[in-house]
């Protein structure tokens, strides 16, 4: 079983939302249908990045890291072509 860390972009690319789940497809549907409190006022959202982990603990740790300043820098470098196009 995999655990996924994902990053969503809100409308207009204004904000990013980072989360983790064991069922990425289902979780994306929940976000897009407005079932998730954190993103329902910011619809539409789209997936711009994800990673897979074998351990839930590793996924939680990675999510926590991506929410830090260093993690945001990592994502900016990783998604440079996309974010700055």
PDB file of N, CA, C and O in Angstrom:
ATOM      1  N   UNK A   1       0.846  -1.178   0.000  1.00  0.00           N
ATOM      2  CA  UNK A   1       0.000   0.000   0.000  1.00  0.00           C
ATOM      3  C   UNK A   1       0.892   1.242   0.000  1.00  0.00           C
ATOM      4  O   UNK A   1       1.904   1.296   0.698  1.00  0.00           O
ATOM      5  N   UNK A   2       0.505   2.215  -0.779  1.00  0.00           N
ATOM      6  CA  UNK A   2       1.231   3.472  -0.858  1.00  0.00           C
ATOM      7  C   UNK A   2       0.486   4.563  -0.113  1.00  0.00           C
ATOM      8  O   UNK A   2      -0.735   4.515   0.036  1.00  0.00           O
ATOM      9  N   UNK A   3       1.239   5.541   0.349  1.00  0.00           N
ATOM     10  CA  UNK A   3       0.688   6.764   0.934  1.00  0.00           C
ATOM     11  C   UNK A   3       1.230   7.910   0.101  1.00  0.00           C
ATOM     12  O   UNK A   3       2.427   7.977  -0.178  1.00  0.00           O
ATOM     13  N   UNK A   4       0.345   8.808  -0.293  1.00  0.00           N
ATOM     14  CA  UNK A   4       0.694   9.866  -1.231  1.00  0.00           C
ATOM     15  C   UNK A   4       0.719  11.227  -0.552  1.00  0.00           C
ATOM     16  O   UNK A   4      -0.162  11.557   0.242  1.00  0.00           O
ATOM     17  N   UNK A   5       1.730  12.002  -0.875  1.00  0.00           N
ATOM     18  CA  UNK A   5       1.802  13.401  -0.494  1.00  0.00           C
ATOM     19  C   UNK A   5       1.478  14.158  -1.771  1.00  0.00           C
ATOM     20  O   UNK A   5       2.020  13.844  -2.831  1.00  0.00           O
ATOM     21  N   UNK A   6       0.614  15.138  -1.684  1.00  0.00           N
ATOM     22  CA  UNK A   6       0.208  15.834  -2.895  1.00  0.00           C
ATOM     23  C   UNK A   6       0.148  17.332  -2.666  1.00  0.00           C
ATOM     24  O   UNK A   6      -0.006  17.798  -1.538  1.00  0.00           O
ATOM     25  N   UNK A   7       0.273  18.076  -3.752  1.00  0.00           N
ATOM     26  CA  UNK A   7       0.170  19.529  -3.711  1.00  0.00           C
ATOM     27  C   UNK A   7      -0.879  19.936  -4.734  1.00  0.00           C
ATOM     28  O   UNK A   7      -0.818  19.557  -5.904  1.00  0.00           O
ATOM     29  N   UNK A   8      -1.835  20.715  -4.264  1.00  0.00           N
ATOM     30  CA  UNK A   8      -2.880  21.254  -5.127  1.00  0.00           C
ATOM     31  C   UNK A   8      -2.644  22.746  -5.317  1.00  0.00           C
ATOM     32  O   UNK A   8      -2.125  23.430  -4.435  1.00  0.00           O
ATOM     33  N   UNK A   9      -3.030  23.223  -6.461  1.00  0.00           N
ATOM     34  CA  UNK A   9      -2.978  24.650  -6.745  1.00  0.00           C
ATOM     35  C   UNK A   9      -4.413  25.159  -6.803  1.00  0.00           C
ATOM     36  O   UNK A   9      -5.262  24.558  -7.461  1.00  0.00           O
ATOM     37  N   UNK A  10      -4.683  26.266  -6.114  1.00  0.00           N
ATOM     38  CA  UNK A  10      -6.030  26.824  -6.118  1.00  0.00           C
ATOM     39  C   UNK A  10      -6.220  27.719  -7.334  1.00  0.00           C
ATOM     40  O   UNK A  10      -5.278  27.992  -8.078  1.00  0.00           O
ATOM     41  N   UNK A  11      -7.446  28.164  -7.518  1.00  0.00           N
ATOM     42  CA  UNK A  11      -7.765  28.959  -8.707  1.00  0.00           C
ATOM     43  C   UNK A  11      -6.803  30.130  -8.882  1.00  0.00           C
ATOM     44  O   UNK A  11      -6.483  30.840  -7.929  1.00  0.00           O
ATOM     45  N   UNK A  12      -6.362  30.310 -10.088  1.00  0.00           N
ATOM     46  CA  UNK A  12      -5.446  31.382 -10.418  1.00  0.00           C
ATOM     47  C   UNK A  12      -4.024  31.165  -9.941  1.00  0.00           C
ATOM     48  O   UNK A  12      -3.183  32.054 -10.079  1.00  0.00           O
ATOM     49  N   UNK A  13      -3.742  30.002  -9.385  1.00  0.00           N
ATOM     50  CA  UNK A  13      -2.388  29.725  -8.915  1.00  0.00           C
ATOM     51  C   UNK A  13      -1.991  30.545  -7.697  1.00  0.00           C
ATOM     52  O   UNK A  13      -0.806  30.674  -7.389  1.00  0.00           O
ATOM     53  N   UNK A  14      -2.980  31.100  -7.005  1.00  0.00           N
ATOM     54  CA  UNK A  14      -2.709  31.987  -5.871  1.00  0.00           C
ATOM     55  C   UNK A  14      -2.159  31.237  -4.669  1.00  0.00           C
ATOM     56  O   UNK A  14      -1.219  31.708  -4.029  1.00  0.00           O
ATOM     57  N   UNK A  15      -2.727  30.078  -4.349  1.00  0.00           N
ATOM     58  CA  UNK A  15      -2.321  29.341  -3.166  1.00  0.00           C
ATOM     59  C   UNK A  15      -2.037  27.888  -3.503  1.00  0.00           C
ATOM     60  O   UNK A  15      -2.516  27.348  -4.501  1.00  0.00           O
ATOM     61  N   UNK A  16      -1.244  27.276  -2.639  1.00  0.00           N
ATOM     62  CA  UNK A  16      -0.948  25.845  -2.749  1.00  0.00           C
ATOM     63  C   UNK A  16      -1.475  25.166  -1.491  1.00  0.00           C
ATOM     64  O   UNK A  16      -1.451  25.753  -0.409  1.00  0.00           O
ATOM     65  N   UNK A  17      -1.947  23.942  -1.629  1.00  0.00           N
ATOM     66  CA  UNK A  17      -2.422  23.145  -0.509  1.00  0.00           C
ATOM     67  C   UNK A  17      -1.669  21.824  -0.532  1.00  0.00           C
ATOM     68  O   UNK A  17      -1.609  21.162  -1.568  1.00  0.00           O
ATOM     69  N   UNK A  18      -1.101  21.440   0.592  1.00  0.00           N
ATOM     70  CA  UNK A  18      -0.341  20.193   0.691  1.00  0.00           C
ATOM     71  C   UNK A  18      -1.052  19.245   1.643  1.00  0.00           C
ATOM     72  O   UNK A  18      -1.495  19.652   2.717  1.00  0.00           O
ATOM     73  N   UNK A  19      -1.161  17.979   1.250  1.00  0.00           N
ATOM     74  CA  UNK A  19      -1.798  16.985   2.097  1.00  0.00           C
ATOM     75  C   UNK A  19      -1.236  15.601   1.825  1.00  0.00           C
ATOM     76  O   UNK A  19      -0.348  15.427   0.990  1.00  0.00           O
ATOM     77  N   UNK A  20      -1.772  14.610   2.550  1.00  0.00           N
ATOM     78  CA  UNK A  20      -1.376  13.223   2.294  1.00  0.00           C
ATOM     79  C   UNK A  20      -2.601  12.335   2.413  1.00  0.00           C
ATOM     80  O   UNK A  20      -3.568  12.678   3.094  1.00  0.00           O
ATOM     81  N   UNK A  21      -2.552  11.188   1.742  1.00  0.00           N
ATOM     82  CA  UNK A  21      -3.673  10.265   1.721  1.00  0.00           C
ATOM     83  C   UNK A  21      -3.195   8.882   1.293  1.00  0.00           C
ATOM     84  O   UNK A  21      -2.100   8.729   0.751  1.00  0.00           O
ATOM     85  N   UNK A  22      -4.021   7.890   1.543  1.00  0.00           N
ATOM     86  CA  UNK A  22      -3.705   6.544   1.051  1.00  0.00           C
ATOM     87  C   UNK A  22      -4.446   6.253  -0.261  1.00  0.00           C
ATOM     88  O   UNK A  22      -4.170   5.250  -0.919  1.00  0.00           O
ATOM     89  N   UNK A  23      -5.383   7.126  -0.640  1.00  0.00           N
ATOM     90  CA  UNK A  23      -6.140   6.952  -1.877  1.00  0.00           C
ATOM     91  C   UNK A  23      -6.180   8.295  -2.604  1.00  0.00           C
ATOM     92  O   UNK A  23      -7.084   9.102  -2.390  1.00  0.00           O
ATOM     93  N   UNK A  24      -5.206   8.520  -3.451  1.00  0.00           N
ATOM     94  CA  UNK A  24      -5.045   9.817  -4.104  1.00  0.00           C
ATOM     95  C   UNK A  24      -6.237  10.173  -4.992  1.00  0.00           C
ATOM     96  O   UNK A  24      -6.726  11.303  -4.950  1.00  0.00           O
ATOM     97  N   UNK A  25      -6.697   9.235  -5.781  1.00  0.00           N
ATOM     98  CA  UNK A  25      -7.812   9.510  -6.697  1.00  0.00           C
ATOM     99  C   UNK A  25      -9.067   9.944  -5.926  1.00  0.00           C
ATOM    100  O   UNK A  25      -9.708  10.933  -6.280  1.00  0.00           O
ATOM    101  N   UNK A  26      -9.404   9.202  -4.885  1.00  0.00           N
ATOM    102  CA  UNK A  26     -10.578   9.535  -4.082  1.00  0.00           C
ATOM    103  C   UNK A  26     -10.423  10.895  -3.405  1.00  0.00           C
ATOM    104  O   UNK A  26     -11.366  11.686  -3.366  1.00  0.00           O
ATOM    105  N   UNK A  27      -9.232  11.161  -2.873  1.00  0.00           N
ATOM    106  CA  UNK A  27      -9.008  12.424  -2.173  1.00  0.00           C
ATOM    107  C   UNK A  27      -9.101  13.601  -3.129  1.00  0.00           C
ATOM    108  O   UNK A  27      -9.640  14.644  -2.758  1.00  0.00           O
ATOM    109  N   UNK A  28      -8.597  13.467  -4.337  1.00  0.00           N
ATOM    110  CA  UNK A  28      -8.708  14.540  -5.326  1.00  0.00           C
ATOM    111  C   UNK A  28     -10.169  14.820  -5.667  1.00  0.00           C
ATOM    112  O   UNK A  28     -10.570  15.976  -5.806  1.00  0.00           O
ATOM    113  N   UNK A  29     -10.955  13.763  -5.801  1.00  0.00           N
ATOM    114  CA  UNK A  29     -12.380  13.932  -6.071  1.00  0.00           C
ATOM    115  C   UNK A  29     -13.062  14.682  -4.931  1.00  0.00           C
ATOM    116  O   UNK A  29     -13.907  15.545  -5.170  1.00  0.00           O
ATOM    117  N   UNK A  30     -12.694  14.353  -3.692  1.00  0.00           N
ATOM    118  CA  UNK A  30     -13.266  15.046  -2.534  1.00  0.00           C
ATOM    119  C   UNK A  30     -12.920  16.531  -2.568  1.00  0.00           C
ATOM    120  O   UNK A  30     -13.774  17.375  -2.296  1.00  0.00           O
ATOM    121  N   UNK A  31     -11.680  16.851  -2.900  1.00  0.00           N
ATOM    122  CA  UNK A  31     -11.278  18.257  -3.007  1.00  0.00           C
ATOM    123  C   UNK A  31     -12.072  18.951  -4.108  1.00  0.00           C
ATOM    124  O   UNK A  31     -12.607  20.039  -3.898  1.00  0.00           O
ATOM    125  N   UNK A  32     -12.151  18.330  -5.271  1.00  0.00           N
ATOM    126  CA  UNK A  32     -12.785  18.963  -6.416  1.00  0.00           C
ATOM    127  C   UNK A  32     -14.300  19.123  -6.258  1.00  0.00           C
ATOM    128  O   UNK A  32     -14.899  20.013  -6.862  1.00  0.00           O
ATOM    129  N   UNK A  33     -14.910  18.267  -5.452  1.00  0.00           N
ATOM    130  CA  UNK A  33     -16.352  18.368  -5.205  1.00  0.00           C
ATOM    131  C   UNK A  33     -16.680  19.283  -4.026  1.00  0.00           C
ATOM    132  O   UNK A  33     -17.852  19.490  -3.711  1.00  0.00           O
ATOM    133  N   UNK A  34     -15.658  19.831  -3.376  1.00  0.00           N
ATOM    134  CA  UNK A  34     -15.888  20.757  -2.275  1.00  0.00           C
ATOM    135  C   UNK A  34     -16.158  20.089  -0.943  1.00  0.00           C
ATOM    136  O   UNK A  34     -16.723  20.717  -0.048  1.00  0.00           O
ATOM    137  N   UNK A  35     -15.771  18.836  -0.786  1.00  0.00           N
ATOM    138  CA  UNK A  35     -16.002  18.113   0.463  1.00  0.00           C
ATOM    139  C   UNK A  35     -14.904  18.359   1.504  1.00  0.00           C
ATOM    140  O   UNK A  35     -15.027  17.912   2.644  1.00  0.00           O
ATOM    141  N   UNK A  36     -13.843  19.059   1.128  1.00  0.00           N
ATOM    142  CA  UNK A  36     -12.730  19.306   2.035  1.00  0.00           C
ATOM    143  C   UNK A  36     -12.776  20.769   2.474  1.00  0.00           C
ATOM    144  O   UNK A  36     -12.680  21.678   1.650  1.00  0.00           O
ATOM    145  N   UNK A  37     -12.924  20.980   3.772  1.00  0.00           N
ATOM    146  CA  UNK A  37     -13.093  22.322   4.319  1.00  0.00           C
ATOM    147  C   UNK A  37     -11.974  23.275   3.883  1.00  0.00           C
ATOM    148  O   UNK A  37     -12.236  24.428   3.543  1.00  0.00           O
ATOM    149  N   UNK A  38     -10.743  22.795   3.894  1.00  0.00           N
ATOM    150  CA  UNK A  38      -9.585  23.640   3.599  1.00  0.00           C
ATOM    151  C   UNK A  38      -9.585  24.226   2.197  1.00  0.00           C
ATOM    152  O   UNK A  38      -9.047  25.312   1.982  1.00  0.00           O
ATOM    153  N   UNK A  39     -10.176  23.529   1.250  1.00  0.00           N
ATOM    154  CA  UNK A  39     -10.102  23.986  -0.142  1.00  0.00           C
ATOM    155  C   UNK A  39     -11.452  24.312  -0.761  1.00  0.00           C
ATOM    156  O   UNK A  39     -11.499  24.803  -1.889  1.00  0.00           O
ATOM    157  N   UNK A  40     -12.548  24.054  -0.062  1.00  0.00           N
ATOM    158  CA  UNK A  40     -13.851  24.213  -0.720  1.00  0.00           C
ATOM    159  C   UNK A  40     -14.163  25.656  -1.110  1.00  0.00           C
ATOM    160  O   UNK A  40     -14.920  25.881  -2.054  1.00  0.00           O
ATOM    161  N   UNK A  41     -13.602  26.631  -0.409  1.00  0.00           N
ATOM    162  CA  UNK A  41     -13.844  28.023  -0.774  1.00  0.00           C
ATOM    163  C   UNK A  41     -12.869  28.511  -1.840  1.00  0.00           C
ATOM    164  O   UNK A  41     -12.944  29.661  -2.272  1.00  0.00           O
ATOM    165  N   UNK A  42     -11.960  27.648  -2.262  1.00  0.00           N
ATOM    166  CA  UNK A  42     -10.922  28.034  -3.217  1.00  0.00           C
ATOM    167  C   UNK A  42     -11.015  27.257  -4.524  1.00  0.00           C
ATOM    168  O   UNK A  42     -10.040  27.197  -5.273  1.00  0.00           O
ATOM    169  N   UNK A  43     -12.139  26.675  -4.805  1.00  0.00           N
ATOM    170  CA  UNK A  43     -12.313  25.866  -6.007  1.00  0.00           C
ATOM    171  C   UNK A  43     -12.250  26.732  -7.251  1.00  0.00           C
ATOM    172  O   UNK A  43     -12.622  27.903  -7.181  1.00  0.00           O
ATOM    173  N   UNK A  44     -11.811  26.229  -8.359  1.00  0.00           N
ATOM    174  CA  UNK A  44     -11.337  24.867  -8.585  1.00  0.00           C
ATOM    175  C   UNK A  44      -9.888  24.692  -8.131  1.00  0.00           C
ATOM    176  O   UNK A  44      -9.130  25.658  -8.038  1.00  0.00           O
ATOM    177  N   UNK A  45      -9.526  23.459  -7.856  1.00  0.00           N
ATOM    178  CA  UNK A  45      -8.146  23.106  -7.508  1.00  0.00           C
ATOM    179  C   UNK A  45      -7.665  22.066  -8.505  1.00  0.00           C
ATOM    180  O   UNK A  45      -8.458  21.342  -9.106  1.00  0.00           O
ATOM    181  N   UNK A  46      -6.346  22.005  -8.668  1.00  0.00           N
ATOM    182  CA  UNK A  46      -5.804  20.960  -9.531  1.00  0.00           C
ATOM    183  C   UNK A  46      -4.500  20.446  -8.947  1.00  0.00           C
ATOM    184  O   UNK A  46      -3.764  21.171  -8.278  1.00  0.00           O
ATOM    185  N   UNK A  47      -4.239  19.194  -9.213  1.00  0.00           N
ATOM    186  CA  UNK A  47      -3.045  18.526  -8.735  1.00  0.00           C
ATOM    187  C   UNK A  47      -1.847  18.993  -9.547  1.00  0.00           C
ATOM    188  O   UNK A  47      -1.859  18.931 -10.776  1.00  0.00           O
ATOM    189  N   UNK A  48      -0.808  19.463  -8.854  1.00  0.00           N
ATOM    190  CA  UNK A  48       0.398  19.888  -9.571  1.00  0.00           C
ATOM    191  C   UNK A  48       1.622  19.062  -9.190  1.00  0.00           C
ATOM    192  O   UNK A  48       2.651  19.138  -9.861  1.00  0.00           O
ATOM    193  N   UNK A  49       1.521  18.259  -8.098  1.00  0.00           N
ATOM    194  CA  UNK A  49       2.675  17.479  -7.668  1.00  0.00           C
ATOM    195  C   UNK A  49       2.223  16.384  -6.718  1.00  0.00           C
ATOM    196  O   UNK A  49       1.307  16.584  -5.920  1.00  0.00           O
ATOM    197  N   UNK A  50       2.872  15.218  -6.805  1.00  0.00           N
ATOM    198  CA  UNK A  50       2.651  14.186  -5.790  1.00  0.00           C
ATOM    199  C   UNK A  50       3.858  13.276  -5.689  1.00  0.00           C
ATOM    200  O   UNK A  50       4.648  13.151  -6.624  1.00  0.00           O
ATOM    201  N   UNK A  51       3.983  12.642  -4.531  1.00  0.00           N
ATOM    202  CA  UNK A  51       5.023  11.651  -4.257  1.00  0.00           C
ATOM    203  C   UNK A  51       4.350  10.470  -3.594  1.00  0.00           C
ATOM    204  O   UNK A  51       3.285  10.620  -2.994  1.00  0.00           O
ATOM    205  N   UNK A  52       4.953   9.299  -3.691  1.00  0.00           N
ATOM    206  CA  UNK A  52       4.430   8.099  -3.041  1.00  0.00           C
ATOM    207  C   UNK A  52       5.443   7.596  -2.013  1.00  0.00           C
ATOM    208  O   UNK A  52       6.651   7.609  -2.251  1.00  0.00           O
ATOM    209  N   UNK A  53       4.922   7.153  -0.864  1.00  0.00           N
ATOM    210  CA  UNK A  53       5.748   6.573   0.204  1.00  0.00           C
ATOM    211  C   UNK A  53       5.192   5.206   0.567  1.00  0.00           C
ATOM    212  O   UNK A  53       4.003   4.943   0.391  1.00  0.00           O
ATOM    213  N   UNK A  54       6.047   4.350   1.068  1.00  0.00           N
ATOM    214  CA  UNK A  54       5.615   3.024   1.507  1.00  0.00           C
ATOM    215  C   UNK A  54       5.104   3.035   2.945  1.00  0.00           C
ATOM    216  O   UNK A  54       4.423   2.099   3.364  1.00  0.00           O
ATOM    217  N   UNK A  55       5.418   4.064   3.692  1.00  0.00           N
ATOM    218  CA  UNK A  55       5.056   4.152   5.101  1.00  0.00           C
ATOM    219  C   UNK A  55       4.218   5.399   5.363  1.00  0.00           C
ATOM    220  O   UNK A  55       4.531   6.476   4.854  1.00  0.00           O
ATOM    221  N   UNK A  56       3.164   5.262   6.146  1.00  0.00           N
ATOM    222  CA  UNK A  56       2.336   6.417   6.509  1.00  0.00           C
ATOM    223  C   UNK A  56       3.149   7.427   7.313  1.00  0.00           C
ATOM    224  O   UNK A  56       2.989   8.636   7.145  1.00  0.00           O
ATOM    225  N   UNK A  57       4.010   6.931   8.177  1.00  0.00           N
ATOM    226  CA  UNK A  57       4.855   7.812   8.984  1.00  0.00           C
ATOM    227  C   UNK A  57       5.766   8.651   8.091  1.00  0.00           C
ATOM    228  O   UNK A  57       5.923   9.851   8.316  1.00  0.00           O
ATOM    229  N   UNK A  58       6.361   8.029   7.088  1.00  0.00           N
ATOM    230  CA  UNK A  58       7.215   8.768   6.151  1.00  0.00           C
ATOM    231  C   UNK A  58       6.404   9.806   5.383  1.00  0.00           C
ATOM    232  O   UNK A  58       6.883  10.916   5.153  1.00  0.00           O
ATOM    233  N   UNK A  59       5.194   9.462   4.988  1.00  0.00           N
ATOM    234  CA  UNK A  59       4.339  10.393   4.247  1.00  0.00           C
ATOM    235  C   UNK A  59       3.981  11.604   5.114  1.00  0.00           C
ATOM    236  O   UNK A  59       4.023  12.741   4.643  1.00  0.00           O
ATOM    237  N   UNK A  60       3.632  11.361   6.367  1.00  0.00           N
ATOM    238  CA  UNK A  60       3.304  12.471   7.285  1.00  0.00           C
ATOM    239  C   UNK A  60       4.523  13.377   7.483  1.00  0.00           C
ATOM    240  O   UNK A  60       4.404  14.602   7.495  1.00  0.00           O
ATOM    241  N   UNK A  61       5.689  12.756   7.638  1.00  0.00           N
ATOM    242  CA  UNK A  61       6.917  13.519   7.830  1.00  0.00           C
ATOM    243  C   UNK A  61       7.217  14.364   6.591  1.00  0.00           C
ATOM    244  O   UNK A  61       7.607  15.526   6.707  1.00  0.00           O
ATOM    245  N   UNK A  62       7.036  13.781   5.416  1.00  0.00           N
ATOM    246  CA  UNK A  62       7.302  14.503   4.164  1.00  0.00           C
ATOM    247  C   UNK A  62       6.315  15.650   3.980  1.00  0.00           C
ATOM    248  O   UNK A  62       6.700  16.740   3.555  1.00  0.00           O
ATOM    249  N   UNK A  63       5.040  15.409   4.299  1.00  0.00           N
ATOM    250  CA  UNK A  63       4.030  16.478   4.214  1.00  0.00           C
ATOM    251  C   UNK A  63       4.420  17.636   5.123  1.00  0.00           C
ATOM    252  O   UNK A  63       4.373  18.798   4.720  1.00  0.00           O
ATOM    253  N   UNK A  64       4.800  17.314   6.337  1.00  0.00           N
ATOM    254  CA  UNK A  64       5.203  18.341   7.303  1.00  0.00           C
ATOM    255  C   UNK A  64       6.391  19.138   6.768  1.00  0.00           C
ATOM    256  O   UNK A  64       6.424  20.362   6.894  1.00  0.00           O
ATOM    257  N   UNK A  65       7.369  18.450   6.169  1.00  0.00           N
ATOM    258  CA  UNK A  65       8.526  19.123   5.592  1.00  0.00           C
ATOM    259  C   UNK A  65       8.122  20.048   4.451  1.00  0.00           C
ATOM    260  O   UNK A  65       8.588  21.186   4.390  1.00  0.00           O
ATOM    261  N   UNK A  66       7.269  19.585   3.549  1.00  0.00           N
ATOM    262  CA  UNK A  66       6.879  20.404   2.395  1.00  0.00           C
ATOM    263  C   UNK A  66       6.128  21.663   2.799  1.00  0.00           C
ATOM    264  O   UNK A  66       6.017  22.599   2.008  1.00  0.00           O
ATOM    265  N   UNK A  67       5.616  21.695   4.009  1.00  0.00           N
ATOM    266  CA  UNK A  67       4.913  22.886   4.508  1.00  0.00           C
ATOM    267  C   UNK A  67       5.863  23.892   5.158  1.00  0.00           C
ATOM    268  O   UNK A  67       5.441  24.988   5.526  1.00  0.00           O
ATOM    269  N   UNK A  68       7.138  23.531   5.304  1.00  0.00           N
ATOM    270  CA  UNK A  68       8.116  24.444   5.881  1.00  0.00           C
ATOM    271  C   UNK A  68       8.695  25.334   4.784  1.00  0.00           C
ATOM    272  O   UNK A  68       8.438  25.124   3.599  1.00  0.00           O
ATOM    273  N   UNK A  69       9.478  26.327   5.195  1.00  0.00           N
ATOM    274  CA  UNK A  69      10.138  27.205   4.228  1.00  0.00           C
ATOM    275  C   UNK A  69      11.056  26.401   3.312  1.00  0.00           C
ATOM    276  O   UNK A  69      11.065  26.613   2.100  1.00  0.00           O
ATOM    277  N   UNK A  70      11.822  25.487   3.885  1.00  0.00           N
ATOM    278  CA  UNK A  70      12.714  24.652   3.073  1.00  0.00           C
ATOM    279  C   UNK A  70      11.942  23.780   2.095  1.00  0.00           C
ATOM    280  O   UNK A  70      12.369  23.589   0.957  1.00  0.00           O
ATOM    281  N   UNK A  71      10.812  23.254   2.536  1.00  0.00           N
ATOM    282  CA  UNK A  71       9.976  22.433   1.670  1.00  0.00           C
ATOM    283  C   UNK A  71       9.371  23.229   0.527  1.00  0.00           C
ATOM    284  O   UNK A  71       9.288  22.744  -0.601  1.00  0.00           O
ATOM    285  N   UNK A  72       8.951  24.448   0.819  1.00  0.00           N
ATOM    286  CA  UNK A  72       8.404  25.313  -0.239  1.00  0.00           C
ATOM    287  C   UNK A  72       9.494  25.660  -1.256  1.00  0.00           C
ATOM    288  O   UNK A  72       9.232  25.733  -2.456  1.00  0.00           O
ATOM    289  N   UNK A  73      10.716  25.871  -0.764  1.00  0.00           N
ATOM    290  CA  UNK A  73      11.840  26.124  -1.679  1.00  0.00           C
ATOM    291  C   UNK A  73      12.095  24.912  -2.571  1.00  0.00           C
ATOM    292  O   UNK A  73      12.312  25.048  -3.775  1.00  0.00           O
ATOM    293  N   UNK A  74      12.067  23.712  -1.956  1.00  0.00           N
ATOM    294  CA  UNK A  74      12.251  22.482  -2.715  1.00  0.00           C
ATOM    295  C   UNK A  74      11.219  22.400  -3.842  1.00  0.00           C
ATOM    296  O   UNK A  74      11.565  22.119  -4.989  1.00  0.00           O
ATOM    297  N   UNK A  75       9.947  22.648  -3.508  1.00  0.00           N
ATOM    298  CA  UNK A  75       8.889  22.580  -4.522  1.00  0.00           C
ATOM    299  C   UNK A  75       9.086  23.630  -5.603  1.00  0.00           C
ATOM    300  O   UNK A  75       8.846  23.360  -6.780  1.00  0.00           O
ATOM    301  N   UNK A  76       9.520  24.825  -5.218  1.00  0.00           N
ATOM    302  CA  UNK A  76       9.759  25.875  -6.214  1.00  0.00           C
ATOM    303  C   UNK A  76      10.832  25.457  -7.203  1.00  0.00           C
ATOM    304  O   UNK A  76      10.705  25.692  -8.404  1.00  0.00           O
ATOM    305  N   UNK A  77      11.899  24.831  -6.690  1.00  0.00           N
ATOM    306  CA  UNK A  77      12.968  24.357  -7.578  1.00  0.00           C
ATOM    307  C   UNK A  77      12.492  23.175  -8.412  1.00  0.00           C
ATOM    308  O   UNK A  77      12.791  23.090  -9.604  1.00  0.00           O
ATOM    309  N   UNK A  78      11.760  22.272  -7.793  1.00  0.00           N
ATOM    310  CA  UNK A  78      11.272  21.060  -8.471  1.00  0.00           C
ATOM    311  C   UNK A  78      10.282  21.401  -9.588  1.00  0.00           C
ATOM    312  O   UNK A  78      10.274  20.768 -10.643  1.00  0.00           O
ATOM    313  N   UNK A  79       9.455  22.405  -9.337  1.00  0.00           N
ATOM    314  CA  UNK A  79       8.399  22.773 -10.289  1.00  0.00           C
ATOM    315  C   UNK A  79       8.723  24.071 -11.026  1.00  0.00           C
ATOM    316  O   UNK A  79       7.821  24.760 -11.502  1.00  0.00           O
ATOM    317  N   UNK A  80       9.989  24.398 -11.118  1.00  0.00           N
ATOM    318  CA  UNK A  80      10.420  25.672 -11.676  1.00  0.00           C
ATOM    319  C   UNK A  80       9.810  25.955 -13.049  1.00  0.00           C
ATOM    320  O   UNK A  80       9.286  27.045 -13.281  1.00  0.00           O
ATOM    321  N   UNK A  81       9.875  24.997 -13.944  1.00  0.00           N
ATOM    322  CA  UNK A  81       9.341  25.206 -15.302  1.00  0.00           C
ATOM    323  C   UNK A  81       7.842  25.462 -15.274  1.00  0.00           C
ATOM    324  O   UNK A  81       7.329  26.278 -16.041  1.00  0.00           O
ATOM    325  N   UNK A  82       7.143  24.762 -14.388  1.00  0.00           N
ATOM    326  CA  UNK A  82       5.686  24.910 -14.314  1.00  0.00           C
ATOM    327  C   UNK A  82       5.304  26.236 -13.646  1.00  0.00           C
ATOM    328  O   UNK A  82       4.497  26.996 -14.180  1.00  0.00           O
ATOM    329  N   UNK A  83       5.886  26.503 -12.485  1.00  0.00           N
ATOM    330  CA  UNK A  83       5.488  27.660 -11.691  1.00  0.00           C
ATOM    331  C   UNK A  83       5.895  28.996 -12.322  1.00  0.00           C
ATOM    332  O   UNK A  83       5.202  29.999 -12.150  1.00  0.00           O
ATOM    333  N   UNK A  84       6.989  29.012 -13.032  1.00  0.00           N
ATOM    334  CA  UNK A  84       7.487  30.269 -13.570  1.00  0.00           C
ATOM    335  C   UNK A  84       7.303  30.406 -15.070  1.00  0.00           C
ATOM    336  O   UNK A  84       7.920  31.258 -15.709  1.00  0.00           O
ATOM    337  N   UNK A  85       6.446  29.555 -15.627  1.00  0.00           N
ATOM    338  CA  UNK A  85       6.197  29.624 -17.076  1.00  0.00           C
ATOM    339  C   UNK A  85       5.267  30.771 -17.403  1.00  0.00           C
ATOM    340  O   UNK A  85       4.942  30.988 -18.570  1.00  0.00           O
TER     341      UNK A  85
END
